[in-house]
Amino acid sequence: MDLLNSPSFVQSVKLRRIIDLFHDEARGQSFALKMSQLFLDYSKQNISPDELSNLITWARDCRLNDSIDAMFSGEKINNTEERAVLHTLLRAPSEIKYAVLGEQAQEVLQTEVNMASIVDDVRQGKLTSCTGQKFTDVLVIGIGGSYYGLKVALSALSQYQTQHLNVHVLSNVDGQAVADKLSRLEAKSTLVIVISKTFTTQETLLNAHSVKQWMLDELKTDDAISRQWFAVSSNLTKATQFGINENSILPMWDWVGGRFSIWSAVGLPLALAIGNQNFEKFKLGAYEMDNHFQQADFSDNMPVLMALLGIWNRNVLGYHSLAVLPYEHSLRAFPGYLQQIDMESNGKSVSIDGEKLSWATAPIIFGQEGTNGQHAFMQLMHQSEDIIPADFIVSLKPSTKAYQEHHKVLVANCFAQSEALMQGVTLKQVEEELKSEETLSLTPHKVMKGNTPSNTLLLESITPESIGALFALYEHKIFVQGTLWQLNPFDQWGVELGKKLSSSVLDIINGKSTQSHLSTSSIQLINTFLDANK
Ligand SMILES: O=P(O)(O)OC[C@H]1O[C@](O)(CO)[C@@H](O)[C@@H]1O
């Protein structure tokens, strides 16, 4: 990755004041881009027009276009798992599905039809529980990619949800999380959906077994499982062995990565909440972003620009984190979702061919809904030595008609924070401000470094389309970065050791084995736990 990284050049860019780049009065306008319901302002990034066009040329020289075509045409770009990466197909029209998948497109389309009819039957009360009740609640059991996209989309589109059906998502294996969920449910009116691509994930299976036992204890008939349980998985055998009726299992395919799977039948709980039409609009918003991504020149291509600016901050300016700041209560889970989709995709140090990489890759992603972050970590972002680039996300229209004044204040804070992060306060400005002698000692404490780069993403309003486009925007940004970092963004081998060791620890805890290659620290912890639970 032969990016411009002569130390003197990098130093000159870091010392440059972003605010000085606005001497070019057209900067605000030229460093902004509108795509359907999204507007991206990247003018507060620490990059000049020439530097950006060099980056774009570099991306072209890296044959990024070929990589994009390879993904959309179904090449097995996930080489370590020998899989294609075709989550985009799930939101594409059927003719494109047939063009890429051939006959298998039939199965995909049939699954969409089956899913849509389940949604209608449940929402219209045609599908009822084993006691004949209409369903009032849906409990989703899944983790990681089988949970996060749903969690975000459900809260983001809460205003599009029917009042008759509450959707709950259970991911963590902590018994308290299970107890909390079940305490709000009645077995006779609860539909359960187990989502697991592999149907082997420890947390999901234990949660599913406990919920199954709860329902059997409550309803005392196996009918409950065959009538009220659905599964979404690529492992139909395991799902049926668990006891779910074969006709109630919706397939996933290995060419859909877990963290990119909300567009598949994994979206069933979302469609149940917002209806089939809104779910189609959610996919349509993403499909529009797919077309933009495939067709727009890189200089006007939102995912590519966000990816390149992220690489500029990471690999040229050496910034190690990215703060994701949604000034939108309904998007409060978005930073967590990005932690999975970005850090599980690009959190790697080996190339797609297995070579050790000599450059940095995925940034550390963190964030919180605005304005909460301002009263938490923004102090560090304004005054610590570390520069932490940020993505601000805000809707122009309030999600609720009430409290209009609140939205003005929210938006004002959002715009103010990106400006404050850029401007900062210099020593001279502080001194000028601090008129009186006695406060002069405060001067150094009030200096704010500024020069922190940021993007601001405006959504016209929170709609299924705009949220679909937002998801697809970040999916493609992450794919472009992984490609230009020459790694495989679609596997996650790094999660395996923890899973393996958790089984060894559990075996010791359950007295099934004493043999362990664990450290004396972990052995001590286990013994302390066992003593406490004697
Ligand atoms: O859908 P599954 O197979 O239960 O996996 C859940 C999650 O676990 C992971 O494999 C990580 O452990 C994620 O990639 C995946 O989304």
The ligand as an SDF file (V2000), in Angstrom:
LIG
                    3D

 16 16  0  0  0  0  0  0  0  0999 V2000
  -25.4880  -16.7270   13.3020 O   0  0  0  0  0  0  0  0  0  0  0  0
  -24.5740  -17.5630   14.1090 P   0  0  0  0  0  0  0  0  0  0  0  0
  -23.9860  -18.7140   13.3620 O   0  0  0  0  0  0  0  0  0  0  0  0
  -25.2280  -18.0180   15.4060 O   0  0  0  0  0  0  0  0  0  0  0  0
  -23.3010  -16.6590   14.5150 O   0  0  0  0  0  0  0  0  0  0  0  0
  -23.4760  -15.5190   15.2830 C   0  0  0  0  0  0  0  0  0  0  0  0
  -22.2860  -14.6240   15.1860 C   0  0  0  0  0  0  0  0  0  0  0  0
  -21.1240  -15.2660   15.7110 O   0  0  0  0  0  0  0  0  0  0  0  0
  -19.9940  -14.8970   14.9100 C   0  0  0  0  0  0  0  0  0  0  0  0
  -19.6270  -15.9900   14.1690 O   0  0  0  0  0  0  0  0  0  0  0  0
  -18.8620  -14.4300   15.7750 C   0  0  0  0  0  0  0  0  0  0  0  0
  -18.6480  -15.2600   16.7290 O   0  0  0  0  0  0  0  0  0  0  0  0
  -20.4690  -13.7700   14.0230 C   0  0  0  0  0  0  0  0  0  0  0  0
  -19.7240  -13.6140   12.8830 O   0  0  0  0  0  0  0  0  0  0  0  0
  -21.8880  -14.1880   13.7880 C   0  0  0  0  0  0  0  0  0  0  0  0
  -22.6480  -13.1440   13.2980 O   0  0  0  0  0  0  0  0  0  0  0  0
  1  2  2  0
  2  3  1  0
  2  4  1  0
  2  5  1  0
  5  6  1  0
  6  7  1  0
  7  8  1  0
  7 15  1  0
  8  9  1  0
  9 10  1  0
  9 11  1  0
  9 13  1  0
 11 12  1  0
 13 14  1  0
 13 15  1  0
 15 16  1  0
M  END
$$$$
